[in-house]
Amino acid sequence: MRMPTGQPPALSTLRPSERERQHASTSSPAPAAPLQSPLPPRYWPRPLVFLHIPKAGGSTLQEYVLSHYPGGRFYRFTGDTKQWLDFPSLPEQERASLDVLVGHVHFGVHRFLPEPSTYMTMLRDPVDRVVSHYYYVLSDPKHYLYPIVAGRGYTLLEFALTRVSHELDNDQVRWLTEPHHFDVERVDRSLLEEAKWNLEHGIAAFGLVERFDESLRLFESAFGWPRRQWSERKNVNRERPPLSEIDPAALEVIREVNQFDAELYEFAKALFEERAARSALGA
């Protein structure tokens, strides 16, 4: 899904997507140099955009983020396609008044904001994420995949093999690139590289579900937020078995299907370590 471009991206560090470069009538200028260190918090452009990747700790993190903006104006994306399509048509004054955007909104929403914005997100080990997604679907009769997964009695292996949704197919790469809703089996290396570039240069701060508390410290350091404990975890399925008890064949299929998400996650872990060291976590 392509939409007309709007204002320049946050911090002027985002490069054009692969598709925009391929179809440009003239050669694109070289992208700006990457940020070498976090900017002082007062210089981060408003609004803050939290990209909530499904089953990546986002429900908990949304409440944490909003707790830092008491009385602020926020817009919550529910994942509804029509809501996303209608957002650029909202009055400019309304979009300009927002302090925070949260919810299931993918990278690229900055193009429909009157002023530059600042991104943050949370990533998760892709195998653990798909397993969590399967058990979450089974626990929620209102989920759009429930009639398929529960109704047909899919095992985790069958769930992974069918690819009934783009959410099972390198979905973290999809959320970090601008054309998110496209057919399964269409994620390729160029999209992976675009997602990695956006994560490093277009996302002001990101965290890892497996290092949740450290991630909160990193967000606080990046945005100048007061330090606080946040123990409440939402949408955690206590009945989900650990990976050590999952069918190895199912795990292998998930790894194969999500090979680009796996590469993105390895890249993210290294980048997280680098940023954590710069921010002197735990100091």
BALOBA-1460 file (C-alpha; in Angstrom, 3 decimals):
// residues 283
<rec num="1" residu="m" x="0.000" y="0.000" z="0.000"/>
<rec num="2" residu="r" x="1.609" y="3.274" z="-1.121"/>
<rec num="3" residu="m" x="0.501" y="6.704" z="-0.042"/>
<rec num="4" residu="p" x="1.613" y="10.177" z="-1.132"/>
<rec num="5" residu="t" x="4.571" y="11.469" z="0.798"/>
<rec num="6" residu="g" x="4.214" y="14.418" z="3.136"/>
<rec num="7" residu="q" x="6.645" y="16.191" z="5.431"/>
<rec num="8" residu="p" x="10.289" y="15.103" z="5.736"/>
<rec num="9" residu="p" x="10.886" y="12.306" z="8.234"/>
<rec num="10" residu="a" x="11.984" y="12.673" z="11.813"/>
<rec num="11" residu="l" x="15.492" y="14.094" z="12.296"/>
<rec num="12" residu="s" x="15.951" y="14.113" z="8.487"/>
<rec num="13" residu="t" x="17.833" y="10.810" z="8.674"/>
<rec num="14" residu="l" x="15.414" y="8.454" z="6.926"/>
<rec num="15" residu="r" x="16.340" y="7.334" z="3.452"/>
<rec num="16" residu="p" x="13.804" y="6.583" z="0.698"/>
<rec num="17" residu="s" x="12.443" y="3.055" z="0.537"/>
<rec num="18" residu="e" x="13.819" y="0.621" z="-2.032"/>
<rec num="19" residu="r" x="10.694" y="1.054" z="-4.147"/>
<rec num="20" residu="e" x="10.951" y="4.844" z="-4.077"/>
<rec num="21" residu="r" x="14.580" y="4.692" z="-5.159"/>
<rec num="22" residu="q" x="13.848" y="2.264" z="-7.984"/>
<rec num="23" residu="h" x="10.992" y="4.360" z="-9.364"/>
<rec num="24" residu="a" x="12.483" y="7.825" z="-8.868"/>
<rec num="25" residu="s" x="12.878" y="9.754" z="-12.116"/>
<rec num="26" residu="t" x="16.177" y="11.172" z="-10.905"/>
<rec num="27" residu="s" x="18.798" y="9.698" z="-8.631"/>
<rec num="28" residu="s" x="18.062" y="10.131" z="-4.937"/>
<rec num="29" residu="p" x="20.486" y="12.159" z="-2.828"/>
<rec num="30" residu="a" x="22.702" y="10.280" z="-0.430"/>
<rec num="31" residu="p" x="21.065" y="9.721" z="2.960"/>
<rec num="32" residu="a" x="22.140" y="11.883" z="5.843"/>
<rec num="33" residu="a" x="24.813" y="10.496" z="8.128"/>
<rec num="34" residu="p" x="23.493" y="8.261" z="10.901"/>
<rec num="35" residu="l" x="23.167" y="9.582" z="14.414"/>
<rec num="36" residu="q" x="26.304" y="8.809" z="16.377"/>
<rec num="37" residu="s" x="24.803" y="9.359" z="19.821"/>
<rec num="38" residu="p" x="21.353" y="10.014" z="21.269"/>
<rec num="39" residu="l" x="20.255" y="13.620" z="21.008"/>
<rec num="40" residu="p" x="19.482" y="15.481" z="24.241"/>
<rec num="41" residu="p" x="15.855" y="14.676" z="25.161"/>
<rec num="42" residu="r" x="14.661" y="18.259" z="24.668"/>
<rec num="43" residu="y" x="15.609" y="18.072" z="20.990"/>
<rec num="44" residu="w" x="13.516" y="15.024" z="20.099"/>
<rec num="45" residu="p" x="10.727" y="16.182" z="17.773"/>
<rec num="46" residu="r" x="7.126" y="15.848" z="18.899"/>
<rec num="47" residu="p" x="5.005" y="13.741" z="18.589"/>
<rec num="48" residu="l" x="6.409" y="10.455" z="19.817"/>
<rec num="49" residu="v" x="5.296" y="7.506" z="17.670"/>
<rec num="50" residu="f" x="5.311" y="4.109" z="19.363"/>
<rec num="51" residu="l" x="5.222" y="1.321" z="16.770"/>
<rec num="52" residu="h" x="3.409" y="-1.523" z="18.512"/>
<rec num="53" residu="i" x="4.440" y="-4.732" z="16.751"/>
<rec num="54" residu="p" x="1.892" y="-7.442" z="17.677"/>
<rec num="55" residu="k" x="3.055" y="-9.843" z="20.417"/>
<rec num="56" residu="a" x="6.186" y="-7.856" z="21.136"/>
<rec num="57" residu="g" x="5.408" y="-6.433" z="24.555"/>
<rec num="58" residu="g" x="3.510" y="-3.498" z="23.134"/>
<rec num="59" residu="s" x="0.357" y="-3.636" z="25.250"/>
<rec num="60" residu="t" x="2.427" y="-3.225" z="28.390"/>
<rec num="61" residu="l" x="4.720" y="-0.631" z="26.863"/>
<rec num="62" residu="q" x="1.832" y="1.500" z="25.572"/>
<rec num="63" residu="e" x="0.626" y="2.125" z="29.115"/>
<rec num="64" residu="y" x="4.181" y="2.839" z="30.249"/>
<rec num="65" residu="v" x="4.672" y="5.378" z="27.451"/>
<rec num="66" residu="l" x="1.367" y="7.146" z="28.076"/>
<rec num="67" residu="s" x="2.162" y="7.394" z="31.788"/>
<rec num="68" residu="h" x="4.869" y="9.905" z="30.849"/>
<rec num="69" residu="y" x="2.338" y="12.165" z="29.131"/>
<rec num="70" residu="p" x="-0.340" y="12.943" z="31.731"/>
<rec num="71" residu="g" x="-2.934" y="15.162" z="30.124"/>
<rec num="72" residu="g" x="-1.275" y="14.805" z="26.730"/>
<rec num="73" residu="r" x="-3.149" y="14.331" z="23.475"/>
<rec num="74" residu="f" x="-2.697" y="10.856" z="22.015"/>
<rec num="75" residu="y" x="-4.005" y="8.857" z="19.074"/>
<rec num="76" residu="r" x="-4.328" y="5.081" z="19.324"/>
<rec num="77" residu="f" x="-4.198" y="2.947" z="16.184"/>
<rec num="78" residu="t" x="-6.224" y="-0.246" z="16.592"/>
<rec num="79" residu="g" x="-4.916" y="-2.097" z="13.542"/>
<rec num="80" residu="d" x="-8.034" y="-1.309" z="11.517"/>
<rec num="81" residu="t" x="-7.077" y="-0.683" z="7.886"/>
<rec num="82" residu="k" x="-9.749" y="1.969" z="7.368"/>
<rec num="83" residu="q" x="-8.492" y="3.914" z="10.375"/>
<rec num="84" residu="w" x="-4.998" y="3.949" z="8.863"/>
<rec num="85" residu="l" x="-6.309" y="5.021" z="5.454"/>
<rec num="86" residu="d" x="-8.384" y="7.805" z="7.020"/>
<rec num="87" residu="f" x="-5.590" y="9.194" z="9.211"/>
<rec num="88" residu="p" x="-3.952" y="11.395" z="6.518"/>
<rec num="89" residu="s" x="-7.339" y="13.036" z="5.915"/>
<rec num="90" residu="l" x="-7.798" y="14.172" z="9.507"/>
<rec num="91" residu="p" x="-7.623" y="17.960" z="9.892"/>
<rec num="92" residu="e" x="-4.018" y="19.121" z="9.942"/>
<rec num="93" residu="q" x="-4.630" y="21.009" z="13.168"/>
<rec num="94" residu="e" x="-5.777" y="17.792" z="14.836"/>
<rec num="95" residu="r" x="-2.737" y="15.840" z="13.654"/>
<rec num="96" residu="a" x="-0.429" y="18.695" z="14.674"/>
<rec num="97" residu="s" x="-1.860" y="18.749" z="18.204"/>
<rec num="98" residu="l" x="-0.883" y="15.156" z="19.011"/>
<rec num="99" residu="d" x="1.756" y="14.422" z="21.634"/>
<rec num="100" residu="v" x="1.859" y="10.640" z="21.211"/>
<rec num="101" residu="l" x="0.774" y="8.097" z="18.606"/>
<rec num="102" residu="v" x="0.507" y="4.517" z="19.847"/>
<rec num="103" residu="g" x="-0.819" y="1.214" z="18.602"/>
<rec num="104" residu="h" x="-0.546" y="-0.934" z="15.510"/>
<rec num="105" residu="v" x="0.881" y="1.642" z="13.136"/>
<rec num="106" residu="h" x="3.813" y="0.817" z="10.890"/>
<rec num="107" residu="f" x="6.878" y="2.804" z="9.962"/>
<rec num="108" residu="g" x="6.027" y="5.643" z="7.569"/>
<rec num="109" residu="v" x="3.263" y="7.397" z="9.488"/>
<rec num="110" residu="h" x="5.632" y="10.359" z="9.890"/>
<rec num="111" residu="r" x="4.810" y="11.268" z="6.294"/>
<rec num="112" residu="f" x="1.286" y="12.215" z="7.335"/>
<rec num="113" residu="l" x="2.235" y="14.416" z="10.277"/>
<rec num="114" residu="p" x="2.626" y="18.183" z="9.795"/>
<rec num="115" residu="e" x="5.850" y="18.270" z="11.832"/>
<rec num="116" residu="p" x="8.820" y="15.903" z="12.235"/>
<rec num="117" residu="s" x="8.247" y="13.086" z="14.700"/>
<rec num="118" residu="t" x="10.184" y="10.594" z="16.811"/>
<rec num="119" residu="y" x="9.861" y="6.793" z="16.628"/>
<rec num="120" residu="m" x="10.280" y="4.096" z="19.261"/>
<rec num="121" residu="t" x="9.436" y="0.379" z="19.221"/>
<rec num="122" residu="m" x="10.012" y="-3.015" z="20.838"/>
<rec num="123" residu="l" x="11.269" y="-6.193" z="19.122"/>
<rec num="124" residu="r" x="11.098" y="-9.857" z="20.108"/>
<rec num="125" residu="d" x="12.824" y="-13.108" z="19.243"/>
<rec num="126" residu="p" x="10.835" y="-14.126" z="16.127"/>
<rec num="127" residu="v" x="10.382" y="-17.788" z="17.070"/>
<rec num="128" residu="d" x="9.147" y="-16.936" z="20.550"/>
<rec num="129" residu="r" x="6.914" y="-14.253" z="19.050"/>
<rec num="130" residu="v" x="5.121" y="-16.624" z="16.639"/>
<rec num="131" residu="v" x="4.671" y="-19.244" z="19.364"/>
<rec num="132" residu="s" x="3.201" y="-16.576" z="21.625"/>
<rec num="133" residu="h" x="0.946" y="-15.421" z="18.812"/>
<rec num="134" residu="y" x="-0.420" y="-18.938" z="18.286"/>
<rec num="135" residu="y" x="-1.382" y="-19.391" z="21.935"/>
<rec num="136" residu="y" x="-2.774" y="-15.871" z="22.107"/>
<rec num="137" residu="v" x="-5.084" y="-16.573" z="19.156"/>
<rec num="138" residu="l" x="-6.313" y="-19.778" z="20.815"/>
<rec num="139" residu="s" x="-7.096" y="-17.867" z="24.011"/>
<rec num="140" residu="d" x="-9.115" y="-15.108" z="22.335"/>
<rec num="141" residu="p" x="-12.340" y="-16.091" z="20.507"/>
<rec num="142" residu="k" x="-12.610" y="-12.495" z="19.249"/>
<rec num="143" residu="h" x="-9.308" y="-12.669" z="17.378"/>
<rec num="144" residu="y" x="-9.740" y="-12.611" z="13.603"/>
<rec num="145" residu="l" x="-7.669" y="-15.801" z="13.251"/>
<rec num="146" residu="y" x="-9.538" y="-17.730" z="15.949"/>
<rec num="147" residu="p" x="-12.153" y="-19.288" z="13.608"/>
<rec num="148" residu="i" x="-9.364" y="-20.582" z="11.383"/>
<rec num="149" residu="v" x="-6.904" y="-21.755" z="14.014"/>
<rec num="150" residu="a" x="-9.302" y="-23.055" z="16.671"/>
<rec num="151" residu="g" x="-12.095" y="-23.983" z="14.275"/>
<rec num="152" residu="r" x="-9.831" y="-26.209" z="12.220"/>
<rec num="153" residu="g" x="-7.871" y="-27.455" z="15.212"/>
<rec num="154" residu="y" x="-4.518" y="-26.301" z="13.866"/>
<rec num="155" residu="t" x="-1.440" y="-27.411" z="15.735"/>
<rec num="156" residu="l" x="1.421" y="-24.942" z="16.044"/>
<rec num="157" residu="l" x="3.178" y="-26.716" z="13.173"/>
<rec num="158" residu="e" x="0.113" y="-26.400" z="10.943"/>
<rec num="159" residu="f" x="-0.301" y="-22.782" z="12.029"/>
<rec num="160" residu="a" x="3.251" y="-22.011" z="10.904"/>
<rec num="161" residu="l" x="3.002" y="-23.969" z="7.647"/>
<rec num="162" residu="t" x="-0.253" y="-22.396" z="6.457"/>
<rec num="163" residu="r" x="0.961" y="-18.791" z="6.719"/>
<rec num="164" residu="v" x="-2.666" y="-17.768" z="7.100"/>
<rec num="165" residu="s" x="-1.561" y="-14.213" z="7.872"/>
<rec num="166" residu="h" x="1.352" y="-11.895" z="7.178"/>
<rec num="167" residu="e" x="1.765" y="-11.808" z="10.969"/>
<rec num="168" residu="l" x="3.480" y="-15.211" z="10.742"/>
<rec num="169" residu="d" x="5.842" y="-14.253" z="7.921"/>
<rec num="170" residu="n" x="8.724" y="-11.930" z="8.894"/>
<rec num="171" residu="d" x="6.245" y="-9.501" z="10.389"/>
<rec num="172" residu="q" x="8.810" y="-7.434" z="12.284"/>
<rec num="173" residu="v" x="10.562" y="-6.611" z="9.019"/>
<rec num="174" residu="r" x="7.171" y="-5.605" z="7.635"/>
<rec num="175" residu="w" x="6.401" y="-3.208" z="10.503"/>
<rec num="176" residu="l" x="9.735" y="-1.458" z="10.031"/>
<rec num="177" residu="t" x="9.256" y="-0.884" z="6.296"/>
<rec num="178" residu="e" x="6.688" y="1.377" z="4.724"/>
<rec num="179" residu="p" x="4.624" y="-1.051" z="2.589"/>
<rec num="180" residu="h" x="3.497" y="-3.280" z="5.458"/>
<rec num="181" residu="h" x="0.366" y="-5.050" z="4.194"/>
<rec num="182" residu="f" x="1.518" y="-7.145" z="1.255"/>
<rec num="183" residu="d" x="1.332" y="-10.822" z="0.384"/>
<rec num="184" residu="v" x="3.084" y="-13.496" z="2.405"/>
<rec num="185" residu="e" x="6.350" y="-14.843" z="1.014"/>
<rec num="186" residu="r" x="7.117" y="-11.386" z="-0.379"/>
<rec num="187" residu="v" x="9.670" y="-10.266" z="2.202"/>
<rec num="188" residu="d" x="13.119" y="-10.306" z="0.639"/>
<rec num="189" residu="r" x="16.638" y="-9.167" z="1.467"/>
<rec num="190" residu="s" x="16.090" y="-5.640" z="0.181"/>
<rec num="191" residu="l" x="13.224" y="-5.210" z="2.646"/>
<rec num="192" residu="l" x="15.385" y="-6.646" z="5.423"/>
<rec num="193" residu="e" x="18.102" y="-4.097" z="4.678"/>
<rec num="194" residu="e" x="15.520" y="-1.322" z="4.629"/>
<rec num="195" residu="a" x="14.181" y="-2.455" z="8.015"/>
<rec num="196" residu="k" x="17.694" y="-2.567" z="9.479"/>
<rec num="197" residu="w" x="18.457" y="0.901" z="8.160"/>
<rec num="198" residu="n" x="15.231" y="2.306" z="9.568"/>
<rec num="199" residu="l" x="15.857" y="0.645" z="12.932"/>
<rec num="200" residu="e" x="19.339" y="2.136" z="13.222"/>
<rec num="201" residu="h" x="18.736" y="5.580" z="11.746"/>
<rec num="202" residu="g" x="14.995" y="6.204" z="11.924"/>
<rec num="203" residu="i" x="14.101" y="4.791" z="15.353"/>
<rec num="204" residu="a" x="15.233" y="7.026" z="18.207"/>
<rec num="205" residu="a" x="15.089" y="4.197" z="20.754"/>
<rec num="206" residu="f" x="13.974" y="0.570" z="20.759"/>
<rec num="207" residu="g" x="13.874" y="-2.262" z="23.235"/>
<rec num="208" residu="l" x="13.886" y="-6.055" z="23.346"/>
<rec num="209" residu="v" x="11.139" y="-8.041" z="25.065"/>
<rec num="210" residu="e" x="13.724" y="-10.459" z="26.453"/>
<rec num="211" residu="r" x="15.426" y="-7.506" z="28.168"/>
<rec num="212" residu="f" x="12.328" y="-5.590" z="29.136"/>
<rec num="213" residu="d" x="13.574" y="-3.806" z="32.267"/>
<rec num="214" residu="e" x="16.811" y="-2.761" z="30.573"/>
<rec num="215" residu="s" x="14.747" y="-1.500" z="27.655"/>
<rec num="216" residu="l" x="12.771" y="0.780" z="29.976"/>
<rec num="217" residu="r" x="16.043" y="2.227" z="31.268"/>
<rec num="218" residu="l" x="17.149" y="2.840" z="27.678"/>
<rec num="219" residu="f" x="13.904" y="4.662" z="26.844"/>
<rec num="220" residu="e" x="14.258" y="6.777" z="29.980"/>
<rec num="221" residu="s" x="17.814" y="7.674" z="29.034"/>
<rec num="222" residu="a" x="16.911" y="8.489" z="25.433"/>
<rec num="223" residu="f" x="13.849" y="10.613" z="26.177"/>
<rec num="224" residu="g" x="14.783" y="12.117" z="29.528"/>
<rec num="225" residu="w" x="11.925" y="10.369" z="31.322"/>
<rec num="226" residu="p" x="12.007" y="9.909" z="35.104"/>
<rec num="227" residu="r" x="13.070" y="6.451" z="36.172"/>
<rec num="228" residu="r" x="10.245" y="4.233" z="37.375"/>
<rec num="229" residu="q" x="9.458" y="0.575" z="37.914"/>
<rec num="230" residu="w" x="6.790" y="-0.985" z="35.720"/>
<rec num="231" residu="s" x="5.876" y="-4.485" z="36.846"/>
<rec num="232" residu="e" x="2.417" y="-4.806" z="35.257"/>
<rec num="233" residu="r" x="2.611" y="-6.993" z="32.149"/>
<rec num="234" residu="k" x="-0.428" y="-7.153" z="29.861"/>
<rec num="235" residu="n" x="-1.563" y="-9.968" z="27.543"/>
<rec num="236" residu="v" x="0.842" y="-12.482" z="29.063"/>
<rec num="237" residu="n" x="-0.451" y="-16.030" z="28.523"/>
<rec num="238" residu="r" x="0.521" y="-17.914" z="31.666"/>
<rec num="239" residu="e" x="-0.619" y="-21.216" z="30.161"/>
<rec num="240" residu="r" x="1.703" y="-21.054" z="27.178"/>
<rec num="241" residu="p" x="4.401" y="-23.742" z="27.380"/>
<rec num="242" residu="p" x="8.074" y="-22.713" z="27.250"/>
<rec num="243" residu="l" x="10.016" y="-23.195" z="24.020"/>
<rec num="244" residu="s" x="11.772" y="-26.207" z="25.534"/>
<rec num="245" residu="e" x="8.433" y="-28.053" z="25.521"/>
<rec num="246" residu="i" x="7.396" y="-27.068" z="21.988"/>
<rec num="247" residu="d" x="7.470" y="-29.507" z="19.051"/>
<rec num="248" residu="p" x="10.987" y="-29.093" z="17.540"/>
<rec num="249" residu="a" x="9.575" y="-29.542" z="14.024"/>
<rec num="250" residu="a" x="7.259" y="-26.574" z="14.559"/>
<rec num="251" residu="l" x="10.097" y="-24.418" z="15.845"/>
<rec num="252" residu="e" x="12.231" y="-25.302" z="12.832"/>
<rec num="253" residu="v" x="9.468" y="-24.327" z="10.407"/>
<rec num="254" residu="i" x="8.980" y="-21.020" z="12.222"/>
<rec num="255" residu="r" x="12.723" y="-20.321" z="11.957"/>
<rec num="256" residu="e" x="12.751" y="-21.085" z="8.242"/>
<rec num="257" residu="v" x="9.680" y="-18.969" z="7.482"/>
<rec num="258" residu="n" x="11.000" y="-16.051" z="9.546"/>
<rec num="259" residu="q" x="14.616" y="-16.077" z="8.419"/>
<rec num="260" residu="f" x="14.641" y="-12.330" z="7.707"/>
<rec num="261" residu="d" x="13.079" y="-11.521" z="11.069"/>
<rec num="262" residu="a" x="15.802" y="-13.659" z="12.642"/>
<rec num="263" residu="e" x="18.519" y="-11.661" z="10.870"/>
<rec num="264" residu="l" x="16.837" y="-8.414" z="11.869"/>
<rec num="265" residu="y" x="16.717" y="-9.558" z="15.479"/>
<rec num="266" residu="e" x="20.408" y="-10.474" z="15.558"/>
<rec num="267" residu="f" x="21.185" y="-7.038" z="14.148"/>
<rec num="268" residu="a" x="18.894" y="-5.449" z="16.748"/>
<rec num="269" residu="k" x="20.579" y="-7.275" z="19.633"/>
<rec num="270" residu="a" x="24.004" y="-5.981" z="18.627"/>
<rec num="271" residu="l" x="22.662" y="-2.448" z="18.189"/>
<rec num="272" residu="f" x="20.885" y="-2.648" z="21.548"/>
<rec num="273" residu="e" x="24.149" y="-3.587" z="23.272"/>
<rec num="274" residu="e" x="25.898" y="-0.645" z="21.627"/>
<rec num="275" residu="r" x="23.206" y="1.853" z="22.626"/>
<rec num="276" residu="a" x="22.934" y="0.441" z="26.129"/>
<rec num="277" residu="a" x="26.667" y="0.880" z="26.627"/>
<rec num="278" residu="r" x="26.495" y="4.476" z="25.393"/>
<rec num="279" residu="s" x="23.613" y="5.246" z="27.719"/>
<rec num="280" residu="a" x="25.414" y="3.772" z="30.750"/>
<rec num="281" residu="l" x="22.461" y="1.605" z="31.760"/>
<rec num="282" residu="g" x="22.186" y="0.937" z="35.440"/>
<rec num="283" residu="a" x="24.168" y="4.018" z="36.364"/>
